[in-house]
């Protein structure tokens, strides 16, 4: 769920270098990780869910 939020916010950020999602700064490396998570979920036929590990 968080990876999807990050990618949606990135689309709205219109090329901004960094932005905030749920109180956390998001930058290019974080966006790449979110893309990888979503790609893996697509390949596995599932959607990522919040694992409760975020603080």
mmCIF file as Biopython writes it, N, C-alpha, C and O atoms, coordinates in Angstrom:
data_model
#
loop_
_atom_site.group_PDB
_atom_site.id
_atom_site.type_symbol
_atom_site.label_atom_id
_atom_site.label_alt_id
_atom_site.label_comp_id
_atom_site.label_asym_id
_atom_site.label_entity_id
_atom_site.label_seq_id
_atom_site.pdbx_PDB_ins_code
_atom_site.Cartn_x
_atom_site.Cartn_y
_atom_site.Cartn_z
_atom_site.occupancy
_atom_site.B_iso_or_equiv
_atom_site.auth_seq_id
_atom_site.auth_asym_id
_atom_site.pdbx_PDB_model_num
ATOM 1   N N  . UNK A ? 1  ? 0.823  -1.190  0.000   1.0 0.0 1  A 1 
ATOM 2   C CA . UNK A ? 1  ? 0.000  0.000   0.000   1.0 0.0 1  A 1 
ATOM 3   C C  . UNK A ? 1  ? 0.866  1.252   0.000   1.0 0.0 1  A 1 
ATOM 4   O O  . UNK A ? 1  ? 0.548  2.217   -0.695  1.0 0.0 1  A 1 
ATOM 5   N N  . UNK A ? 2  ? 1.951  1.256   0.764   1.0 0.0 2  A 1 
ATOM 6   C CA . UNK A ? 2  ? 2.794  2.448   0.842   1.0 0.0 2  A 1 
ATOM 7   C C  . UNK A ? 2  ? 3.493  2.710   -0.487  1.0 0.0 2  A 1 
ATOM 8   O O  . UNK A ? 2  ? 3.627  3.865   -0.891  1.0 0.0 2  A 1 
ATOM 9   N N  . UNK A ? 3  ? 3.938  1.671   -1.169  1.0 0.0 3  A 1 
ATOM 10  C CA . UNK A ? 3  ? 4.609  1.855   -2.459  1.0 0.0 3  A 1 
ATOM 11  C C  . UNK A ? 3  ? 3.669  2.519   -3.459  1.0 0.0 3  A 1 
ATOM 12  O O  . UNK A ? 3  ? 4.088  3.381   -4.232  1.0 0.0 3  A 1 
ATOM 13  N N  . UNK A ? 4  ? 2.419  2.125   -3.444  1.0 0.0 4  A 1 
ATOM 14  C CA . UNK A ? 4  ? 1.428  2.747   -4.325  1.0 0.0 4  A 1 
ATOM 15  C C  . UNK A ? 4  ? 1.215  4.212   -3.991  1.0 0.0 4  A 1 
ATOM 16  O O  . UNK A ? 4  ? 1.085  5.044   -4.889  1.0 0.0 4  A 1 
ATOM 17  N N  . UNK A ? 5  ? 1.180  4.533   -2.704  1.0 0.0 5  A 1 
ATOM 18  C CA . UNK A ? 5  ? 1.049  5.934   -2.278  1.0 0.0 5  A 1 
ATOM 19  C C  . UNK A ? 5  ? 2.229  6.756   -2.766  1.0 0.0 5  A 1 
ATOM 20  O O  . UNK A ? 5  ? 2.061  7.878   -3.244  1.0 0.0 5  A 1 
ATOM 21  N N  . UNK A ? 6  ? 3.420  6.192   -2.643  1.0 0.0 6  A 1 
ATOM 22  C CA . UNK A ? 6  ? 4.635  6.892   -3.068  1.0 0.0 6  A 1 
ATOM 23  C C  . UNK A ? 6  ? 4.584  7.167   -4.567  1.0 0.0 6  A 1 
ATOM 24  O O  . UNK A ? 6  ? 4.889  8.278   -5.001  1.0 0.0 6  A 1 
ATOM 25  N N  . UNK A ? 7  ? 4.205  6.176   -5.355  1.0 0.0 7  A 1 
ATOM 26  C CA . UNK A ? 7  ? 4.173  6.364   -6.803  1.0 0.0 7  A 1 
ATOM 27  C C  . UNK A ? 7  ? 3.086  7.348   -7.220  1.0 0.0 7  A 1 
ATOM 28  O O  . UNK A ? 7  ? 3.287  8.125   -8.153  1.0 0.0 7  A 1 
ATOM 29  N N  . UNK A ? 8  ? 1.949  7.326   -6.550  1.0 0.0 8  A 1 
ATOM 30  C CA . UNK A ? 8  ? 0.892  8.300   -6.848  1.0 0.0 8  A 1 
ATOM 31  C C  . UNK A ? 8  ? 1.356  9.714   -6.513  1.0 0.0 8  A 1 
ATOM 32  O O  . UNK A ? 8  ? 1.114  10.649  -7.277  1.0 0.0 8  A 1 
ATOM 33  N N  . UNK A ? 9  ? 2.016  9.868   -5.379  1.0 0.0 9  A 1 
ATOM 34  C CA . UNK A ? 9  ? 2.526  11.184  -4.989  1.0 0.0 9  A 1 
ATOM 35  C C  . UNK A ? 9  ? 3.618  11.649  -5.945  1.0 0.0 9  A 1 
ATOM 36  O O  . UNK A ? 9  ? 3.704  12.837  -6.253  1.0 0.0 9  A 1 
ATOM 37  N N  . UNK A ? 10 ? 4.447  10.733  -6.414  1.0 0.0 10 A 1 
ATOM 38  C CA . UNK A ? 10 ? 5.508  11.081  -7.361  1.0 0.0 10 A 1 
ATOM 39  C C  . UNK A ? 10 ? 4.903  11.611  -8.661  1.0 0.0 10 A 1 
ATOM 40  O O  . UNK A ? 10 ? 5.417  12.562  -9.250  1.0 0.0 10 A 1 
ATOM 41  N N  . UNK A ? 11 ? 3.824  10.998  -9.098  1.0 0.0 11 A 1 
ATOM 42  C CA . UNK A ? 11 ? 3.159  11.461  -10.316 1.0 0.0 11 A 1 
ATOM 43  C C  . UNK A ? 11 ? 2.612  12.873  -10.129 1.0 0.0 11 A 1 
ATOM 44  O O  . UNK A ? 11 ? 2.666  13.693  -11.046 1.0 0.0 11 A 1 
ATOM 45  N N  . UNK A ? 12 ? 2.088  13.152  -8.946  1.0 0.0 12 A 1 
ATOM 46  C CA . UNK A ? 12 ? 1.559  14.492  -8.654  1.0 0.0 12 A 1 
ATOM 47  C C  . UNK A ? 12 ? 2.670  15.514  -8.426  1.0 0.0 12 A 1 
ATOM 48  O O  . UNK A ? 12 ? 2.451  16.711  -8.615  1.0 0.0 12 A 1 
ATOM 49  N N  . UNK A ? 13 ? 3.848  15.069  -8.027  1.0 0.0 13 A 1 
ATOM 50  C CA . UNK A ? 13 ? 4.948  15.978  -7.682  1.0 0.0 13 A 1 
ATOM 51  C C  . UNK A ? 13 ? 5.550  16.650  -8.909  1.0 0.0 13 A 1 
ATOM 52  O O  . UNK A ? 13 ? 6.287  17.627  -8.774  1.0 0.0 13 A 1 
ATOM 53  N N  . UNK A ? 14 ? 5.254  16.151  -10.092 1.0 0.0 14 A 1 
ATOM 54  C CA . UNK A ? 14 ? 5.649  16.789  -11.344 1.0 0.0 14 A 1 
ATOM 55  C C  . UNK A ? 14 ? 7.138  17.114  -11.406 1.0 0.0 14 A 1 
ATOM 56  O O  . UNK A ? 14 ? 7.527  18.239  -11.718 1.0 0.0 14 A 1 
ATOM 57  N N  . UNK A ? 15 ? 7.969  16.110  -11.104 1.0 0.0 15 A 1 
ATOM 58  C CA . UNK A ? 15 ? 9.410  16.272  -11.245 1.0 0.0 15 A 1 
ATOM 59  C C  . UNK A ? 15 ? 10.125 16.921  -10.077 1.0 0.0 15 A 1 
ATOM 60  O O  . UNK A ? 15 ? 11.316 17.217  -10.176 1.0 0.0 15 A 1 
ATOM 61  N N  . UNK A ? 16 ? 9.434  17.148  -8.978  1.0 0.0 16 A 1 
ATOM 62  C CA . UNK A ? 16 ? 10.092 17.725  -7.798  1.0 0.0 16 A 1 
ATOM 63  C C  . UNK A ? 16 ? 11.193 16.772  -7.330  1.0 0.0 16 A 1 
ATOM 64  O O  . UNK A ? 16 ? 11.037 15.555  -7.426  1.0 0.0 16 A 1 
ATOM 65  N N  . UNK A ? 17 ? 12.280 17.304  -6.835  1.0 0.0 17 A 1 
ATOM 66  C CA . UNK A ? 17 ? 13.399 16.477  -6.384  1.0 0.0 17 A 1 
ATOM 67  C C  . UNK A ? 17 ? 13.059 15.631  -5.182  1.0 0.0 17 A 1 
ATOM 68  O O  . UNK A ? 17 ? 13.543 14.506  -5.055  1.0 0.0 17 A 1 
ATOM 69  N N  . UNK A ? 18 ? 12.233 16.157  -4.299  1.0 0.0 18 A 1 
ATOM 70  C CA . UNK A ? 18 ? 11.822 15.424  -3.097  1.0 0.0 18 A 1 
ATOM 71  C C  . UNK A ? 18 ? 10.460 15.946  -2.661  1.0 0.0 18 A 1 
ATOM 72  O O  . UNK A ? 18 ? 10.096 17.085  -2.954  1.0 0.0 18 A 1 
ATOM 73  N N  . UNK A ? 19 ? 9.714  15.101  -1.959  1.0 0.0 19 A 1 
ATOM 74  C CA . UNK A ? 19 ? 8.401  15.471  -1.444  1.0 0.0 19 A 1 
ATOM 75  C C  . UNK A ? 19 ? 8.127  14.615  -0.227  1.0 0.0 19 A 1 
ATOM 76  O O  . UNK A ? 19 ? 8.937  13.757  0.124   1.0 0.0 19 A 1 
ATOM 77  N N  . UNK A ? 20 ? 7.001  14.835  0.417   1.0 0.0 20 A 1 
ATOM 78  C CA . UNK A ? 20 ? 6.689  14.137  1.663   1.0 0.0 20 A 1 
ATOM 79  C C  . UNK A ? 20 ? 5.451  13.266  1.479   1.0 0.0 20 A 1 
ATOM 80  O O  . UNK A ? 20 ? 4.453  13.699  0.904   1.0 0.0 20 A 1 
ATOM 81  N N  . UNK A ? 21 ? 5.528  12.037  1.973   1.0 0.0 21 A 1 
ATOM 82  C CA . UNK A ? 21 ? 4.392  11.117  2.022   1.0 0.0 21 A 1 
ATOM 83  C C  . UNK A ? 21 ? 4.333  10.559  3.434   1.0 0.0 21 A 1 
ATOM 84  O O  . UNK A ? 21 ? 5.314  10.000  3.925   1.0 0.0 21 A 1 
ATOM 85  N N  . UNK A ? 22 ? 3.208  10.705  4.079   1.0 0.0 22 A 1 
ATOM 86  C CA . UNK A ? 22 ? 3.024  10.209  5.447   1.0 0.0 22 A 1 
ATOM 87  C C  . UNK A ? 22 ? 4.137  10.688  6.381   1.0 0.0 22 A 1 
ATOM 88  O O  . UNK A ? 22 ? 4.609  9.934   7.232   1.0 0.0 22 A 1 
ATOM 89  N N  . UNK A ? 23 ? 4.549  11.940  6.217   1.0 0.0 23 A 1 
ATOM 90  C CA . UNK A ? 23 ? 5.551  12.517  7.102   1.0 0.0 23 A 1 
ATOM 91  C C  . UNK A ? 23 ? 6.989  12.129  6.810   1.0 0.0 23 A 1 
ATOM 92  O O  . UNK A ? 23 ? 7.894  12.482  7.567   1.0 0.0 23 A 1 
ATOM 93  N N  . UNK A ? 24 ? 7.209  11.408  5.725   1.0 0.0 24 A 1 
ATOM 94  C CA . UNK A ? 24 ? 8.564  10.972  5.367   1.0 0.0 24 A 1 
ATOM 95  C C  . UNK A ? 24 ? 8.996  11.605  4.057   1.0 0.0 24 A 1 
ATOM 96  O O  . UNK A ? 24 ? 8.210  11.716  3.116   1.0 0.0 24 A 1 
ATOM 97  N N  . UNK A ? 25 ? 10.263 12.022  4.007   1.0 0.0 25 A 1 
ATOM 98  C CA . UNK A ? 25 ? 10.799 12.579  2.773   1.0 0.0 25 A 1 
ATOM 99  C C  . UNK A ? 25 ? 11.007 11.452  1.756   1.0 0.0 25 A 1 
ATOM 100 O O  . UNK A ? 25 ? 11.568 10.401  2.067   1.0 0.0 25 A 1 
ATOM 101 N N  . UNK A ? 26 ? 10.542 11.703  0.553   1.0 0.0 26 A 1 
ATOM 102 C CA . UNK A ? 26 ? 10.670 10.738  -0.535  1.0 0.0 26 A 1 
ATOM 103 C C  . UNK A ? 26 ? 11.536 11.365  -1.618  1.0 0.0 26 A 1 
ATOM 104 O O  . UNK A ? 26 ? 11.282 12.489  -2.051  1.0 0.0 26 A 1 
ATOM 105 N N  . UNK A ? 27 ? 12.562 10.633  -2.057  1.0 0.0 27 A 1 
ATOM 106 C CA . UNK A ? 27 ? 13.426 11.110  -3.131  1.0 0.0 27 A 1 
ATOM 107 C C  . UNK A ? 27 ? 13.592 9.996   -4.166  1.0 0.0 27 A 1 
ATOM 108 O O  . UNK A ? 27 ? 12.969 8.940   -4.060  1.0 0.0 27 A 1 
ATOM 109 N N  . UNK A ? 28 ? 14.434 10.243  -5.160  1.0 0.0 28 A 1 
ATOM 110 C CA . UNK A ? 28 ? 14.557 9.324   -6.298  1.0 0.0 28 A 1 
ATOM 111 C C  . UNK A ? 28 ? 14.864 7.873   -5.908  1.0 0.0 28 A 1 
ATOM 112 O O  . UNK A ? 28 ? 14.224 6.969   -6.444  1.0 0.0 28 A 1 
ATOM 113 N N  . UNK A ? 29 ? 15.815 7.608   -4.998  1.0 0.0 29 A 1 
ATOM 114 C CA . UNK A ? 29 ? 16.064 6.202   -4.644  1.0 0.0 29 A 1 
ATOM 115 C C  . UNK A ? 29 ? 14.833 5.519   -4.034  1.0 0.0 29 A 1 
ATOM 116 O O  . UNK A ? 29 ? 14.588 4.337   -4.275  1.0 0.0 29 A 1 
ATOM 117 N N  . UNK A ? 30 ? 14.072 6.266   -3.252  1.0 0.0 30 A 1 
ATOM 118 C CA . UNK A ? 30 ? 12.865 5.705   -2.638  1.0 0.0 30 A 1 
ATOM 119 C C  . UNK A ? 30 ? 11.824 5.404   -3.715  1.0 0.0 30 A 1 
ATOM 120 O O  . UNK A ? 30 ? 11.134 4.387   -3.645  1.0 0.0 30 A 1 
ATOM 121 N N  . UNK A ? 31 ? 11.711 6.281   -4.704  1.0 0.0 31 A 1 
ATOM 122 C CA . UNK A ? 31 ? 10.761 6.062   -5.797  1.0 0.0 31 A 1 
ATOM 123 C C  . UNK A ? 31 ? 11.150 4.815   -6.586  1.0 0.0 31 A 1 
ATOM 124 O O  . UNK A ? 31 ? 10.289 4.011   -6.942  1.0 0.0 31 A 1 
ATOM 125 N N  . UNK A ? 32 ? 12.441 4.655   -6.857  1.0 0.0 32 A 1 
ATOM 126 C CA . UNK A ? 32 ? 12.894 3.447   -7.579  1.0 0.0 32 A 1 
ATOM 127 C C  . UNK A ? 32 ? 12.549 2.182   -6.796  1.0 0.0 32 A 1 
ATOM 128 O O  . UNK A ? 32 ? 12.145 1.178   -7.384  1.0 0.0 32 A 1 
ATOM 129 N N  . UNK A ? 33 ? 12.706 2.226   -5.487  1.0 0.0 33 A 1 
ATOM 130 C CA . UNK A ? 33 ? 12.373 1.060   -4.654  1.0 0.0 33 A 1 
ATOM 131 C C  . UNK A ? 33 ? 10.873 0.777   -4.706  1.0 0.0 33 A 1 
ATOM 132 O O  . UNK A ? 33 ? 10.461 -0.379  -4.799  1.0 0.0 33 A 1 
ATOM 133 N N  . UNK A ? 34 ? 10.067 1.819   -4.645  1.0 0.0 34 A 1 
ATOM 134 C CA . UNK A ? 34 ? 8.614  1.643   -4.734  1.0 0.0 34 A 1 
ATOM 135 C C  . UNK A ? 34 ? 8.229  1.035   -6.081  1.0 0.0 34 A 1 
ATOM 136 O O  . UNK A ? 34 ? 7.348  0.178   -6.150  1.0 0.0 34 A 1 
ATOM 137 N N  . UNK A ? 35 ? 8.891  1.479   -7.153  1.0 0.0 35 A 1 
ATOM 138 C CA . UNK A ? 35 ? 8.622  0.908   -8.477  1.0 0.0 35 A 1 
ATOM 139 C C  . UNK A ? 35 ? 8.985  -0.574  -8.514  1.0 0.0 35 A 1 
ATOM 140 O O  . UNK A ? 35 ? 8.259  -1.380  -9.096  1.0 0.0 35 A 1 
ATOM 141 N N  . UNK A ? 36 ? 10.101 -0.930  -7.896  1.0 0.0 36 A 1 
ATOM 142 C CA . UNK A ? 36 ? 10.522 -2.334  -7.861  1.0 0.0 36 A 1 
ATOM 143 C C  . UNK A ? 36 ? 9.526  -3.179  -7.071  1.0 0.0 36 A 1 
ATOM 144 O O  . UNK A ? 36 ? 9.208  -4.300  -7.468  1.0 0.0 36 A 1 
ATOM 145 N N  . UNK A ? 37 ? 9.040  -2.649  -5.965  1.0 0.0 37 A 1 
ATOM 146 C CA . UNK A ? 37 ? 8.051  -3.375  -5.153  1.0 0.0 37 A 1 
ATOM 147 C C  . UNK A ? 37 ? 6.784  -3.612  -5.962  1.0 0.0 37 A 1 
ATOM 148 O O  . UNK A ? 37 ? 6.249  -4.720  -5.967  1.0 0.0 37 A 1 
ATOM 149 N N  . UNK A ? 38 ? 6.303  -2.581  -6.642  1.0 0.0 38 A 1 
ATOM 150 C CA . UNK A ? 38 ? 5.080  -2.723  -7.423  1.0 0.0 38 A 1 
ATOM 151 C C  . UNK A ? 38 ? 5.288  -3.674  -8.601  1.0 0.0 38 A 1 
ATOM 152 O O  . UNK A ? 38 ? 4.389  -4.440  -8.945  1.0 0.0 38 A 1 
ATOM 153 N N  . UNK A ? 39 ? 6.457  -3.629  -9.214  1.0 0.0 39 A 1 
ATOM 154 C CA . UNK A ? 39 ? 6.761  -4.532  -10.319 1.0 0.0 39 A 1 
ATOM 155 C C  . UNK A ? 39 ? 6.763  -5.985  -9.847  1.0 0.0 39 A 1 
ATOM 156 O O  . UNK A ? 39 ? 6.212  -6.862  -10.512 1.0 0.0 39 A 1 
ATOM 157 N N  . UNK A ? 40 ? 7.379  -6.228  -8.712  1.0 0.0 40 A 1 
ATOM 158 C CA . UNK A ? 40 ? 7.401  -7.579  -8.141  1.0 0.0 40 A 1 
ATOM 159 C C  . UNK A ? 40 ? 5.989  -8.042  -7.806  1.0 0.0 40 A 1 
ATOM 160 O O  . UNK A ? 40 ? 5.627  -9.187  -8.077  1.0 0.0 40 A 1 
ATOM 161 N N  . UNK A ? 41 ? 5.201  -7.165  -7.224  1.0 0.0 41 A 1 
ATOM 162 C CA . UNK A ? 41 ? 3.818  -7.515  -6.883  1.0 0.0 41 A 1 
ATOM 163 C C  . UNK A ? 41 ? 3.024  -7.851  -8.140  1.0 0.0 41 A 1 
ATOM 164 O O  . UNK A ? 41 ? 2.243  -8.802  -8.150  1.0 0.0 41 A 1 
ATOM 165 N N  . UNK A ? 42 ? 3.224  -7.070  -9.202  1.0 0.0 42 A 1 
ATOM 166 C CA . UNK A ? 42 ? 2.535  -7.349  -10.465 1.0 0.0 42 A 1 
ATOM 167 C C  . UNK A ? 42 ? 2.923  -8.718  -11.008 1.0 0.0 42 A 1 
ATOM 168 O O  . UNK A ? 42 ? 2.067  -9.484  -11.452 1.0 0.0 42 A 1 
ATOM 169 N N  . UNK A ? 43 ? 4.228  -9.022  -10.970 1.0 0.0 43 A 1 
ATOM 170 C CA . UNK A ? 43 ? 4.691  -10.322 -11.467 1.0 0.0 43 A 1 
ATOM 171 C C  . UNK A ? 43 ? 4.104  -11.469 -10.653 1.0 0.0 43 A 1 
ATOM 172 O O  . UNK A ? 43 ? 3.807  -12.533 -11.197 1.0 0.0 43 A 1 
ATOM 173 N N  . UNK A ? 44 ? 3.937  -11.254 -9.359  1.0 0.0 44 A 1 
ATOM 174 C CA . UNK A ? 44 ? 3.410  -12.305 -8.488  1.0 0.0 44 A 1 
ATOM 175 C C  . UNK A ? 44 ? 1.892  -12.341 -8.466  1.0 0.0 44 A 1 
ATOM 176 O O  . UNK A ? 44 ? 1.293  -13.234 -7.867  1.0 0.0 44 A 1 
ATOM 177 N N  . UNK A ? 45 ? 1.273  -11.371 -9.118  1.0 0.0 45 A 1 
ATOM 178 C CA . UNK A ? 45 ? -0.180 -11.336 -9.173  1.0 0.0 45 A 1 
ATOM 179 C C  . UNK A ? 45 ? -0.822 -10.898 -7.880  1.0 0.0 45 A 1 
ATOM 180 O O  . UNK A ? 45 ? -1.944 -11.301 -7.574  1.0 0.0 45 A 1 
ATOM 181 N N  . UNK A ? 46 ? -0.127 -10.081 -7.120  1.0 0.0 46 A 1 
ATOM 182 C CA . UNK A ? 46 ? -0.693 -9.584  -5.866  1.0 0.0 46 A 1 
ATOM 183 C C  . UNK A ? 46 ? -0.419 -8.100  -5.755  1.0 0.0 46 A 1 
ATOM 184 O O  . UNK A ? 46 ? 0.262  -7.513  -6.596  1.0 0.0 46 A 1 
ATOM 185 N N  . UNK A ? 47 ? -0.958 -7.502  -4.706  1.0 0.0 47 A 1 
ATOM 186 C CA . UNK A ? 47 ? -0.638 -6.103  -4.448  1.0 0.0 47 A 1 
ATOM 187 C C  . UNK A ? 47 ? 0.013  -6.019  -3.082  1.0 0.0 47 A 1 
ATOM 188 O O  . UNK A ? 47 ? -0.400 -6.710  -2.150  1.0 0.0 47 A 1 
ATOM 189 N N  . UNK A ? 48 ? 1.037  -5.171  -2.955  1.0 0.0 48 A 1 
ATOM 190 C CA . UNK A ? 48 ? 1.716  -5.067  -1.659  1.0 0.0 48 A 1 
ATOM 191 C C  . UNK A ? 48 ? 0.780  -4.486  -0.618  1.0 0.0 48 A 1 
ATOM 192 O O  . UNK A ? 48 ? -0.014 -3.591  -0.908  1.0 0.0 48 A 1 
ATOM 193 N N  . UNK A ? 49 ? 0.879  -5.001  0.590   1.0 0.0 49 A 1 
ATOM 194 C CA . UNK A ? 49 ? 0.057  -4.471  1.677   1.0 0.0 49 A 1 
ATOM 195 C C  . UNK A ? 49 ? 0.961  -3.920  2.754   1.0 0.0 49 A 1 
ATOM 196 O O  . UNK A ? 49 ? 2.157  -4.211  2.789   1.0 0.0 49 A 1 
ATOM 197 N N  . UNK A ? 50 ? 0.389  -3.131  3.621   1.0 0.0 50 A 1 
ATOM 198 C CA . UNK A ? 50 ? 1.149  -2.554  4.722   1.0 0.0 50 A 1 
ATOM 199 C C  . UNK A ? 50 ? 1.510  -3.667  5.687   1.0 0.0 50 A 1 
ATOM 200 O O  . UNK A ? 50 ? 0.631  -4.335  6.231   1.0 0.0 50 A 1 
ATOM 201 N N  . UNK A ? 51 ? 2.806  -3.865  5.899   1.0 0.0 51 A 1 
ATOM 202 C CA . UNK A ? 51 ? 3.242  -4.945  6.780   1.0 0.0 51 A 1 
ATOM 203 C C  . UNK A ? 51 ? 3.328  -4.515  8.234   1.0 0.0 51 A 1 
ATOM 204 O O  . UNK A ? 51 ? 3.688  -5.308  9.104   1.0 0.0 51 A 1 
ATOM 205 N N  . UNK A ? 52 ? 2.997  -3.254  8.495   1.0 0.0 52 A 1 
ATOM 206 C CA . UNK A ? 52 ? 3.017  -2.774  9.870   1.0 0.0 52 A 1 
ATOM 207 C C  . UNK A ? 52 ? 4.396  -2.458  10.390  1.0 0.0 52 A 1 
ATOM 208 O O  . UNK A ? 52 ? 4.548  -2.142  11.570  1.0 0.0 52 A 1 
ATOM 209 N N  . UNK A ? 53 ? 5.414  -2.535  9.539   1.0 0.0 53 A 1 
ATOM 210 C CA . UNK A ? 53 ? 6.774  -2.293  9.994   1.0 0.0 53 A 1 
ATOM 211 C C  . UNK A ? 53 ? 7.179  -0.835  9.902   1.0 0.0 53 A 1 
ATOM 212 O O  . UNK A ? 53 ? 8.192  -0.445  10.483  1.0 0.0 53 A 1 
ATOM 213 N N  . UNK A ? 54 ? 6.413  -0.017  9.187   1.0 0.0 54 A 1 
ATOM 214 C CA . UNK A ? 54 ? 6.797  1.388   9.064   1.0 0.0 54 A 1 
ATOM 215 C C  . UNK A ? 54 ? 6.542  2.110   10.371  1.0 0.0 54 A 1 
ATOM 216 O O  . UNK A ? 54 ? 5.607  1.799   11.108  1.0 0.0 54 A 1 
ATOM 217 N N  . UNK A ? 55 ? 7.403  3.087   10.638  1.0 0.0 55 A 1 
ATOM 218 C CA . UNK A ? 55 ? 7.249  3.820   11.896  1.0 0.0 55 A 1 
ATOM 219 C C  . UNK A ? 55 ? 6.846  5.241   11.644  1.0 0.0 55 A 1 
ATOM 220 O O  . UNK A ? 55 ? 6.670  6.010   12.589  1.0 0.0 55 A 1 
#
